[in-house]
Amino acid sequence: MKFTVVFTPSAKRRLAELYLQTVPDSLERKYFTDAANEIERLLKIDPQRIESVYGNRYFLFQSPLGVVYDVYPDDCIVKVIMIWKRG
């Protein structure tokens, strides 16, 4: 079963802010982009592979990013509610 990944408006804004803080044409930007893409790929495939921390709330870390998300298995939806840069 494939899930649809959606971002809350605040998570979208934060992702854009973090991206813009990286140095253009740098390895940091490449790592950031790769991490964001991998997070989305993993959440589409198996968002519940990680233990739930609280109810339907999950955490996923893909260096240098971390996300908090909710899973709605009946609707096949993952909602990213928070994103941050680690380190």
A tleap script that builds the chain and sets N, CA, C and O, in Angstrom:
source leaprc.protein.ff14SB
mol = sequence {
  NMET LYS PHE THR VAL VAL PHE THR PRO SER
  ALA LYS ARG ARG LEU ALA GLU LEU TYR LEU
  GLN THR VAL PRO ASP SER LEU GLU ARG LYS
  TYR PHE THR ASP ALA ALA ASN GLU ILE GLU
  ARG LEU LEU LYS ILE ASP PRO GLN ARG ILE
  GLU SER VAL TYR GLY ASN ARG TYR PHE LEU
  PHE GLN SER PRO LEU GLY VAL VAL TYR ASP
  VAL TYR PRO ASP ASP CYS ILE VAL LYS VAL
  ILE MET ILE TRP LYS ARG CGLY
}
set mol.1.N position { 0.839 -1.163 0.000 }
set mol.1.CA position { 0.000 0.000 0.000 }
set mol.1.C position { 0.892 1.238 0.000 }
set mol.1.O position { 1.840 1.321 0.782 }
set mol.2.N position { 0.597 2.187 -0.863 }
set mol.2.CA position { 1.370 3.412 -0.958 }
set mol.2.C position { 0.617 4.553 -0.280 }
set mol.2.O position { -0.592 4.710 -0.456 }
set mol.3.N position { 1.350 5.342 0.494 }
set mol.3.CA position { 0.764 6.457 1.226 }
set mol.3.C position { 0.994 7.767 0.486 }
set mol.3.O position { 1.970 7.925 -0.247 }
set mol.4.N position { 0.073 8.700 0.695 }
set mol.4.CA position { 0.232 10.061 0.198 }
set mol.4.C position { 0.819 10.882 1.327 }
set mol.4.O position { 0.317 10.850 2.450 }
set mol.5.N position { 1.888 11.623 1.033 }
set mol.5.CA position { 2.546 12.451 2.034 }
set mol.5.C position { 2.120 13.901 1.825 }
set mol.5.O position { 2.253 14.450 0.731 }
set mol.6.N position { 1.607 14.512 2.893 }
set mol.6.CA position { 1.228 15.925 2.850 }
set mol.6.C position { 1.960 16.648 3.979 }
set mol.6.O position { 2.260 16.063 5.020 }
set mol.7.N position { 2.236 17.911 3.754 }
set mol.7.CA position { 2.912 18.745 4.742 }
set mol.7.C position { 1.944 19.819 5.228 }
set mol.7.O position { 1.223 20.417 4.430 }
set mol.8.N position { 1.930 20.061 6.533 }
set mol.8.CA position { 1.153 21.184 7.034 }
set mol.8.C position { 1.786 22.460 6.488 }
set mol.8.O position { 2.961 22.451 6.121 }
set mol.9.N position { 1.036 23.554 6.426 }
set mol.9.CA position { 1.622 24.815 5.942 }
set mol.9.C position { 2.873 25.226 6.728 }
set mol.9.O position { 3.844 25.704 6.141 }
set mol.10.N position { 2.851 25.040 8.046 }
set mol.10.CA position { 4.029 25.424 8.836 }
set mol.10.C position { 5.223 24.521 8.533 }
set mol.10.O position { 6.358 24.998 8.526 }
set mol.11.N position { 4.998 23.232 8.284 }
set mol.11.CA position { 6.091 22.326 7.926 }
set mol.11.C position { 6.655 22.687 6.547 }
set mol.11.O position { 7.867 22.628 6.346 }
set mol.12.N position { 5.794 23.056 5.604 }
set mol.12.CA position { 6.261 23.487 4.280 }
set mol.12.C position { 7.127 24.734 4.389 }
set mol.12.O position { 8.187 24.823 3.770 }
set mol.13.N position { 6.659 25.704 5.188 }
set mol.13.CA position { 7.425 26.945 5.371 }
set mol.13.C position { 8.781 26.652 5.980 }
set mol.13.O position { 9.798 27.185 5.535 }
set mol.14.N position { 8.797 25.806 6.997 }
set mol.14.CA position { 10.058 25.486 7.677 }
set mol.14.C position { 11.011 24.763 6.744 }
set mol.14.O position { 12.210 25.039 6.759 }
set mol.15.N position { 10.513 23.856 5.941 }
set mol.15.CA position { 11.350 23.155 4.974 }
set mol.15.C position { 11.977 24.151 4.001 }
set mol.15.O position { 13.165 24.057 3.693 }
set mol.16.N position { 11.187 25.093 3.522 }
set mol.16.CA position { 11.710 26.111 2.599 }
set mol.16.C position { 12.752 26.987 3.292 }
set mol.16.O position { 13.787 27.295 2.702 }
set mol.17.N position { 12.493 27.386 4.525 }
set mol.17.CA position { 13.448 28.206 5.274 }
set mol.17.C position { 14.776 27.480 5.448 }
set mol.17.O position { 15.843 28.058 5.239 }
set mol.18.N position { 14.700 26.213 5.832 }
set mol.18.CA position { 15.914 25.432 6.034 }
set mol.18.C position { 16.694 25.276 4.729 }
set mol.18.O position { 17.922 25.365 4.711 }
set mol.19.N position { 15.976 25.046 3.658 }
set mol.19.CA position { 16.634 24.905 2.360 }
set mol.19.C position { 17.362 26.194 1.975 }
set mol.19.O position { 18.501 26.157 1.510 }
set mol.20.N position { 16.704 27.313 2.169 }
set mol.20.CA position { 17.298 28.598 1.798 }
set mol.20.C position { 18.490 28.968 2.680 }
set mol.20.O position { 19.315 29.795 2.291 }
set mol.21.N position { 18.584 28.365 3.856 }
set mol.21.CA position { 19.723 28.619 4.741 }
set mol.21.C position { 20.967 27.843 4.322 }
set mol.21.O position { 22.066 28.139 4.792 }
set mol.22.N position { 20.809 26.856 3.446 }
set mol.22.CA position { 21.975 26.103 2.981 }
set mol.22.C position { 22.695 26.917 1.914 }
set mol.22.O position { 22.106 27.782 1.266 }
set mol.23.N position { 23.967 26.626 1.747 }
set mol.23.CA position { 24.790 27.341 0.780 }
set mol.23.C position { 24.506 26.802 -0.620 }
set mol.23.O position { 24.636 25.601 -0.859 }
set mol.24.N position { 24.113 27.692 -1.559 }
set mol.24.CA position { 23.853 27.230 -2.935 }
set mol.24.C position { 25.074 26.521 -3.523 }
set mol.24.O position { 26.217 26.871 -3.225 }
set mol.25.N position { 24.814 25.537 -4.350 }
set mol.25.CA position { 25.868 24.774 -5.034 }
set mol.25.C position { 26.882 24.170 -4.067 }
set mol.25.O position { 28.077 24.126 -4.359 }
set mol.26.N position { 26.403 23.709 -2.921 }
set mol.26.CA position { 27.298 23.114 -1.929 }
set mol.26.C position { 26.872 21.680 -1.643 }
set mol.26.O position { 25.771 21.254 -1.992 }
set mol.27.N position { 27.775 20.951 -1.000 }
set mol.27.CA position { 27.434 19.593 -0.569 }
set mol.27.C position { 26.330 19.636 0.480 }
set mol.27.O position { 25.502 18.727 0.545 }
set mol.28.N position { 26.310 20.681 1.299 }
set mol.28.CA position { 25.264 20.809 2.309 }
set mol.28.C position { 23.880 20.831 1.659 }
set mol.28.O position { 22.955 20.181 2.146 }
set mol.29.N position { 23.740 21.569 0.571 }
set mol.29.CA position { 22.440 21.638 -0.115 }
set mol.29.C position { 22.091 20.274 -0.717 }
set mol.29.O position { 20.933 19.858 -0.687 }
set mol.30.N position { 23.094 19.584 -1.260 }
set mol.30.CA position { 22.850 18.253 -1.827 }
set mol.30.C position { 22.387 17.288 -0.731 }
set mol.30.O position { 21.425 16.546 -0.931 }
set mol.31.N position { 23.059 17.290 0.423 }
set mol.31.CA position { 22.663 16.412 1.527 }
set mol.31.C position { 21.251 16.739 2.001 }
set mol.31.O position { 20.459 15.843 2.293 }
set mol.32.N position { 20.948 18.023 2.073 }
set mol.32.CA position { 19.627 18.462 2.493 }
set mol.32.C position { 18.564 17.939 1.524 }
set mol.32.O position { 17.567 17.350 1.942 }
set mol.33.N position { 18.784 18.157 0.244 }
set mol.33.CA position { 17.835 17.720 -0.780 }
set mol.33.C position { 17.688 16.202 -0.780 }
set mol.33.O position { 16.576 15.679 -0.852 }
set mol.34.N position { 18.808 15.503 -0.698 }
set mol.34.CA position { 18.769 14.036 -0.653 }
set mol.34.C position { 17.993 13.543 0.569 }
set mol.34.O position { 17.203 12.604 0.465 }
set mol.35.N position { 18.215 14.174 1.727 }
set mol.35.CA position { 17.514 13.769 2.951 }
set mol.35.C position { 16.012 14.013 2.825 }
set mol.35.O position { 15.213 13.154 3.196 }
set mol.36.N position { 15.624 15.173 2.306 }
set mol.36.CA position { 14.198 15.480 2.142 }
set mol.36.C position { 13.539 14.483 1.193 }
set mol.36.O position { 12.429 14.019 1.454 }
set mol.37.N position { 14.207 14.158 0.109 }
set mol.37.CA position { 13.660 13.187 -0.849 }
set mol.37.C position { 13.549 11.792 -0.238 }
set mol.37.O position { 12.572 11.081 -0.468 }
set mol.38.N position { 14.561 11.409 0.542 }
set mol.38.CA position { 14.538 10.079 1.170 }
set mol.38.C position { 13.440 9.987 2.226 }
set mol.38.O position { 12.784 8.952 2.345 }
set mol.39.N position { 13.235 11.052 2.989 }
set mol.39.CA position { 12.158 11.067 3.979 }
set mol.39.C position { 10.823 10.848 3.281 }
set mol.39.O position { 10.022 10.017 3.708 }
set mol.40.N position { 10.591 11.586 2.222 }
set mol.40.CA position { 9.314 11.442 1.511 }
set mol.40.C position { 9.161 10.035 0.935 }
set mol.40.O position { 8.076 9.457 0.986 }
set mol.41.N position { 10.242 9.487 0.391 }
set mol.41.CA position { 10.194 8.133 -0.173 }
set mol.41.C position { 9.845 7.109 0.909 }
set mol.41.O position { 8.992 6.247 0.702 }
set mol.42.N position { 10.505 7.207 2.059 }
set mol.42.CA position { 10.258 6.265 3.145 }
set mol.42.C position { 8.835 6.382 3.686 }
set mol.42.O position { 8.202 5.375 4.004 }
set mol.43.N position { 8.342 7.596 3.787 }
set mol.43.CA position { 6.995 7.786 4.315 }
set mol.43.C position { 5.936 7.268 3.348 }
set mol.43.O position { 4.877 6.816 3.784 }
set mol.44.N position { 6.199 7.324 2.060 }
set mol.44.CA position { 5.244 6.802 1.080 }
set mol.44.C position { 5.157 5.281 1.149 }
set mol.44.O position { 4.092 4.701 0.934 }
set mol.45.N position { 6.283 4.644 1.449 }
set mol.45.CA position { 6.355 3.185 1.411 }
set mol.45.C position { 5.877 2.540 2.710 }
set mol.45.O position { 5.027 1.650 2.685 }
set mol.46.N position { 6.421 2.984 3.844 }
set mol.46.CA position { 6.125 2.316 5.110 }
set mol.46.C position { 6.276 3.288 6.278 }
set mol.46.O position { 7.257 3.212 7.018 }
set mol.47.N position { 5.327 4.194 6.452 }
set mol.47.CA position { 5.469 5.210 7.499 }
set mol.47.C position { 5.388 4.671 8.921 }
set mol.47.O position { 5.807 5.344 9.863 }
set mol.48.N position { 4.864 3.486 9.083 }
set mol.48.CA position { 4.713 2.919 10.417 }
set mol.48.C position { 5.823 1.950 10.781 }
set mol.48.O position { 5.700 1.199 11.748 }
set mol.49.N position { 6.902 1.959 10.017 }
set mol.49.CA position { 8.013 1.052 10.313 }
set mol.49.C position { 8.728 1.441 11.592 }
set mol.49.O position { 9.464 0.641 12.171 }
set mol.50.N position { 8.509 2.676 12.033 }
set mol.50.CA position { 9.117 3.196 13.250 }
set mol.50.C position { 8.065 3.148 14.342 }
set mol.50.O position { 6.885 3.389 14.085 }
set mol.51.N position { 8.488 2.838 15.561 }
set mol.51.CA position { 7.529 2.781 16.669 }
set mol.51.C position { 6.846 4.118 16.883 }
set mol.51.O position { 7.471 5.176 16.802 }
set mol.52.N position { 5.580 4.052 17.150 }
set mol.52.CA position { 4.823 5.254 17.478 }
set mol.52.C position { 5.307 5.799 18.814 }
set mol.52.O position { 5.493 5.050 19.773 }
set mol.53.N position { 5.505 7.091 18.864 }
set mol.53.CA position { 5.935 7.709 20.106 }
set mol.53.C position { 4.737 8.063 20.972 }
set mol.53.O position { 4.772 7.904 22.192 }
set mol.54.N position { 3.678 8.543 20.336 }
set mol.54.CA position { 2.489 8.941 21.084 }
set mol.54.C position { 1.286 8.858 20.156 }
set mol.54.O position { 1.170 9.646 19.217 }
set mol.55.N position { 0.402 7.919 20.409 }
set mol.55.CA position { -0.769 7.766 19.546 }
set mol.55.C position { -0.355 7.452 18.125 }
set mol.55.O position { 0.324 6.458 17.871 }
set mol.56.N position { -0.770 8.309 17.193 }
set mol.56.CA position { -0.381 8.078 15.789 }
set mol.56.C position { 0.745 9.011 15.372 }
set mol.56.O position { 0.942 9.240 14.178 }
set mol.57.N position { 1.489 9.555 16.334 }
set mol.57.CA position { 2.593 10.479 16.067 }
set mol.57.C position { 3.916 9.717 15.995 }
set mol.57.O position { 4.226 8.902 16.864 }
set mol.58.N position { 4.682 9.995 14.950 }
set mol.58.CA position { 5.945 9.304 14.701 }
set mol.58.C position { 7.069 10.303 14.482 }
set mol.58.O position { 6.832 11.464 14.150 }
set mol.59.N position { 8.311 9.828 14.676 }
set mol.59.CA position { 9.506 10.603 14.398 }
set mol.59.C position { 10.337 9.834 13.381 }
set mol.59.O position { 10.399 8.605 13.419 }
set mol.60.N position { 10.974 10.565 12.473 }
set mol.60.CA position { 11.887 9.953 11.515 }
set mol.60.C position { 13.076 10.874 11.357 }
set mol.60.O position { 12.916 12.086 11.213 }
set mol.61.N position { 14.274 10.302 11.385 }
set mol.61.CA position { 15.499 11.062 11.210 }
set mol.61.C position { 16.227 10.572 9.972 }
set mol.61.O position { 16.479 9.378 9.809 }
set mol.62.N position { 16.555 11.499 9.118 }
set mol.62.CA position { 17.365 11.215 7.934 }
set mol.62.C position { 18.335 12.384 7.862 }
set mol.62.O position { 17.997 13.461 7.371 }
set mol.63.N position { 19.529 12.157 8.352 }
set mol.63.CA position { 20.500 13.241 8.493 }
set mol.63.C position { 20.626 14.056 7.213 }
set mol.63.O position { 20.802 13.491 6.134 }
set mol.64.N position { 20.538 15.365 7.323 }
set mol.64.CA position { 20.551 16.206 8.522 }
set mol.64.C position { 19.166 16.637 9.004 }
set mol.64.O position { 19.061 17.591 9.774 }
set mol.65.N position { 18.110 15.965 8.573 }
set mol.65.CA position { 16.752 16.395 8.902 }
set mol.65.C position { 16.040 15.429 9.840 }
set mol.65.O position { 16.350 14.240 9.900 }
set mol.66.N position { 15.087 15.976 10.560 }
set mol.66.CA position { 14.185 15.175 11.367 }
set mol.66.C position { 12.763 15.649 11.108 }
set mol.66.O position { 12.532 16.831 10.852 }
set mol.67.N position { 11.812 14.724 11.176 }
set mol.67.CA position { 10.408 15.095 10.989 }
set mol.67.C position { 9.546 14.418 12.049 }
set mol.67.O position { 9.867 13.345 12.560 }
set mol.68.N position { 8.452 15.080 12.355 }
set mol.68.CA position { 7.390 14.510 13.178 }
set mol.68.C position { 6.183 14.416 12.262 }
set mol.68.O position { 5.865 15.359 11.538 }
set mol.69.N position { 5.513 13.271 12.300 }
set mol.69.CA position { 4.382 13.082 11.399 }
set mol.69.C position { 3.321 12.203 12.038 }
set mol.69.O position { 3.580 11.447 12.974 }
set mol.70.N position { 2.124 12.330 11.500 }
set mol.70.CA position { 1.000 11.499 11.896 }
set mol.70.C position { 0.659 10.570 10.737 }
set mol.70.O position { 0.832 10.924 9.571 }
set mol.71.N position { 0.172 9.380 11.073 }
set mol.71.CA position { -0.214 8.401 10.058 }
set mol.71.C position { -1.705 8.113 10.192 }
set mol.71.O position { -2.218 7.857 11.282 }
set mol.72.N position { -2.375 8.164 9.056 }
set mol.72.CA position { -3.796 7.845 8.977 }
set mol.72.C position { -3.946 6.652 8.036 }
set mol.72.O position { -4.238 6.824 6.853 }
set mol.73.N position { -3.742 5.424 8.569 }
set mol.73.CA position { -3.687 4.240 7.722 }
set mol.73.C position { -4.970 3.970 6.939 }
set mol.73.O position { -4.906 3.482 5.810 }
set mol.74.N position { -6.115 4.273 7.506 }
set mol.74.CA position { -7.370 4.025 6.793 }
set mol.74.C position { -7.495 4.879 5.537 }
set mol.74.O position { -8.140 4.483 4.566 }
set mol.75.N position { -6.871 6.059 5.567 }
set mol.75.CA position { -6.906 6.972 4.419 }
set mol.75.C position { -5.627 6.931 3.592 }
set mol.75.O position { -5.530 7.601 2.564 }
set mol.76.N position { -4.638 6.143 4.040 }
set mol.76.CA position { -3.324 6.057 3.374 }
set mol.76.C position { -2.679 7.440 3.253 }
set mol.76.O position { -2.160 7.807 2.199 }
set mol.77.N position { -2.720 8.198 4.352 }
set mol.77.CA position { -2.158 9.549 4.370 }
set mol.77.C position { -1.142 9.663 5.498 }
set mol.77.O position { -1.348 9.164 6.604 }
set mol.78.N position { -0.042 10.335 5.185 }
set mol.78.CA position { 0.954 10.722 6.173 }
set mol.78.C position { 0.981 12.238 6.179 }
set mol.78.O position { 1.127 12.872 5.134 }
set mol.79.N position { 0.838 12.818 7.370 }
set mol.79.CA position { 0.863 14.277 7.481 }
set mol.79.C position { 2.101 14.689 8.275 }
set mol.79.O position { 2.212 14.407 9.468 }
set mol.80.N position { 3.033 15.363 7.589 }
set mol.80.CA position { 4.234 15.880 8.245 }
set mol.80.C position { 3.835 17.169 8.953 }
set mol.80.O position { 3.338 18.108 8.332 }
set mol.81.N position { 4.062 17.197 10.272 }
set mol.81.CA position { 3.629 18.355 11.039 }
set mol.81.C position { 4.782 19.223 11.524 }
set mol.81.O position { 4.580 20.382 11.888 }
set mol.82.N position { 5.994 18.664 11.529 }
set mol.82.CA position { 7.148 19.434 11.974 }
set mol.82.C position { 8.396 18.897 11.286 }
set mol.82.O position { 8.520 17.695 11.054 }
set mol.83.N position { 9.313 19.793 10.965 }
set mol.83.CA position { 10.589 19.412 10.373 }
set mol.83.C position { 11.675 20.303 10.936 }
set mol.83.O position { 11.448 21.490 11.168 }
set mol.84.N position { 12.848 19.746 11.158 }
set mol.84.CA position { 13.953 20.537 11.672 }
set mol.84.C position { 15.267 19.981 11.144 }
set mol.84.O position { 15.346 18.855 10.651 }
set mol.85.N position { 16.281 20.804 11.265 }
set mol.85.CA position { 17.631 20.413 10.873 }
set mol.85.C position { 18.383 20.017 12.132 }
set mol.85.O position { 18.430 20.766 13.108 }
set mol.86.N position { 18.964 18.838 12.096 }
set mol.86.CA position { 19.714 18.339 13.236 }
set mol.86.C position { 21.138 18.882 13.193 }
set mol.86.O position { 21.743 19.025 12.130 }
set mol.87.N position { 21.639 19.170 14.353 }
set mol.87.CA position { 23.033 19.570 14.473 }
set mol.87.C position { 23.342 20.953 14.234 }
set mol.87.O position { 24.504 21.350 14.321 }
savepdb mol mol.pdb
quit
